[in-house]
Amino acid sequence: MLTWTLHTREDVSLVSTEPNGFKVVSKTPSHFHIMANRESGNFAAPPSASATPFEPGQRVSLTADVGVTGDAEAFWILVEYDDNGSSPTTGDLHGAEVDTKPATKFISAALRVKGQGTVTVRNIVLRAFDAVPIGDVSKVIDVGDIESLDISLAAYATGPDKDASALLTFSFRDENGAPVQPRGTSSIHPKLGAYTYLALGNPNEPAETKVTVDVPPASRYLHVSGVPWKHGRQVFAASQVKVHSALNNQDTIRTVEAEIEDFVKSIPLNDELIVLYTTAPPLGHQTLSLRPNRLAKEYEKLGKWIVFVPFSKVPRGTEVVSPTTRQVSREHLSSFLEYASARIGKNNIFVCSSFPDIQAIVAADYLHLRDWRVVYEVRDDMEEFNRVGYSKWFNPLLEQRMAVQADNVITVSPRLAAKMNILSGRSDSIVIPNGVSPELVARAAHLRTKEEYTARDASSIIGYIGHLTPSWFDWSLVNSTAEKHPEWTFEIIGHGIPDGLYLPENVMFLGPRSHEEFVEISSRWKVGLIPFKASTLTYAVDPNKIYEYLAVGLRVVTAAMGSVASCPATHIYDHRSEFELQLQEAMDREMTELEQEEIDRFLSDVLWSERAKTMLSIFGSVNV
């Protein structure tokens, strides 16, 4: 356990808040340090023991959630000591890391604070680990008569908050060392050969990548190598490449089909089955959870059986999520339809969630013959996504076909409902906006108290969570506003930040974060942003993040879209020229008790559990 000590400052008070954190209140404009496990406040002398155990040559990483109010500034320092003296390494507000030298004997950690204000530190993690650059990962495997292999590797990225990526490549050689052409559906690079992108976590939570590699005939050796693929953060392996023999391809397919068949047959004929065919990520994704993911969870709680077909591939083709929920890869949809056709009646529902491709059309037509209910759920204007370079699979004729043949069309915004009615010639498209998870509302309840609202009024931090593509995120508007207001700090969480993007000093990119991390980070924000460009695409959106912002007790500044006008504590700008004014008003305004009450009432009505019940009532479900 770390013990944090403040040295020689009478006008600064240090208050321990939890075993891995503290709070410090400063009334001095000068700087001071809070040091880990040190009896002396003199950095020139080494400590009696290191702040964390380590072996020379290992990487030492310190991460923490830090909130700053008032005029205080803070950053972390790690200091190495050897026989010749000390070497300090400075980090930032959220942490620091250093690759220790062979002669390093001690590591000391400290937070440097300057100025008057309050600094709250939580969730400190200080640890040492072996740093194996991804480019040094290499393994040669004798494949012999093996037909396929399961290969896995855990990896993480460190360094400045910029994008990073890395590949795991697979090259085959025959008995004489000559190259053998890979087989299967793997991506192929003209120089590197077959490859897969690695999932990247952080030093405390490396992400594991698993892939099945088909061995081509005549192969004797498989060479697995790591390749760094994008400049920015450094990428490291957290484990050795793990390899074990898999079943041959045909056996694997038969096993997947058998698992799907067994699951479908296990569902009582009179129970309700909901199939979600969607552009959403798989259930259980670490940082992404869209409307279909949320609703699937709530449907399950209400006693329904779920088959979830995500956009990306499911490992092995199928995955057990719970006793009543399965994920199935799209390539196995035809197998599922074969077994599901034994089920007849409206208690079986096929939901096409913003993915009207040719497979969805075939599935809907086929299941209609078995008297299934077909629902087209429209979460976004996919035609506009296609127009800005996303959703390249989209075909407007297929969407029209889905909208016409569906028993119900459900959209997230009035604009999308109007478009679907025009497209299909119907007049009964229904609007059911997005929502917020009951778990998030409960977890963040402490942030919606009078004391927290009062404390947050002094904050100068503005936050955003979500996708960061310039197709809809207005980077120029945010950056220009940040440059005009150096007294504000903008903290950005999400995926897809553009390469080479310039950010002012007071715009901090924090990378992707889980919802648990979001709750902690947002506790230091005053305003949540939705700075979307005005377009047909964004007008149709009903942003999930507005409900999440309100759940963590934030005032919101947003472009006009979806149903945001019905949300409390929300400032809407219709034109870019109004953005700064609305943001200034939101930052200057204290949260009133009436607004606090309105937020709590609003959240009780927009829970995903309530949205799921509304959806099921439209499906004609029983026992809602």
Secondary structure by P-SEA (a helix, b strand, c coil): cbbbbbcccccbbbbbcccccbbbbbcccbbbbbcccccccccccccccccccccccbbbbbbbbbbbccccccbbbbbbbcccbbbbbbbccccccccccccccbbbbbbbbbcbbbbbbcccccbbbbbbccccbbbbbbcccccbbbbbbbcccccccbbbbbbbbbbbbcccccbbbbbccccccccccbbbbbbbbcccbbbbbbbbbbbcccccbbbbbbbbccccbbbbbcccbbbbbcccaaaaaaaaaaaaaaaaaaccccbbbbbbbcccccccccccccaaaaaaaaaaaabbbbbbbcccccccccccccccbbbbcccaaaaaaaaacccccccbbbbbcccccaaaaaaaaaaaaabbbbbbbbccaaaaaaaacccccccaaaaaaaaaaccbbbbccaaaaaaaaaaccccbbbbbbbbbbaaaaaaacccccaaaaaaacccccccccccccccccaaaaaaaaaaacccbbbbbbbccccccccccccccccccccaaaaaaaaccccbbbbcccccccccccccaaaaaaaaabbbbbbcccccccccccbbbbccccaaaaaaaaaaaccccaaaaaaaaaaaaaccaaaaaaaaaaaaccccc
